């Protein structure tokens, strides 16, 4: 019976090796490195590990660094999820699932950070979170909508700021003591100094 169990274990290890190409020792080193980093460095360290991982290992590394960061510094969950998903948006489903399992009390933060990091996968992120926590599905959708709205407003502000005549504001300069009305370019409006 023992020999059968050992043979079964060995056969499953060979069969599963391609799916888990990164060894346990390597994952432990990555996790330990993330956990030993300063809290402000964790998002950058996590993103660096994910970006340097082989394509086949990205998902495993992404999950490992997110879980390690959450365990070491629970308050780092948002920045870490965002940094990892900006680096590897294709890992969104696995990262969100792992983060929600590790820190279910931070579910809205995780969803918002994930949508911020991988906006092109926002529907997948909301669906993944909703599958894991069906009672909070509406809250996840609202949170994703808020993040999408902020991104849209930021894009609109960038478009407006790139045009110098959008609002009819002048680009001239004024000397101290100049008083001009609002129809003239430049100047200090309403100042009598």
C-alpha positions, 0 to 999 in steps of 0.5 A: 500500500505504501509503495502504491501511495509513493508511486501515485505521488510520484506520478502526480508530481510528474504530471503536475510539474508543468502546471507548477513549474516554479518550485516550492523553494523558489516560491518561499524565497519570493514570499520571504523577500516580499514579507521582509521588505519595508511596507512602502517598498512592497508594491514595487518589490511585488511588481518586480518579482512578477515582471521578472517571472517567466511567462509560465510562472507569472500567475504563481508568483503573482499569487505568492507575492500578494498573499505574502504581502497581505500576511506581512502587512494587511494594509498593503493589500490595495497597492500590492494588488494594483502594482501586480495587476499593472505588471501582469493583468492576465493574472487578475482572476487568480490574484483577486481570488487569492487576495479575497481568500487571504483578506475577505474583510478587505474585499472592496479594497481588493476589487477597487485596486484590481480594477485600477490595476487592470481596467481592461479586465474589470468585468472579469474582476467583478465576476470573480469576486462576485462568484466568491462572495455572491452577497456582495456582488452589487457592492463590487459592481458599484466599486468598479463603477466608481473606479472606472468613473475616476479613470474617465474623469482623469482622462477628460482632465488630461484632454482638457489640460492639453488644450490651451484654449479649451476654457478661454483662459489666457496664457499671458503674463502679468506684472504686479499692479496690472489690473485687467478685466476677464476678457483680456489675456493674462493679468491679475483679475480684480487686483489693485496692487 
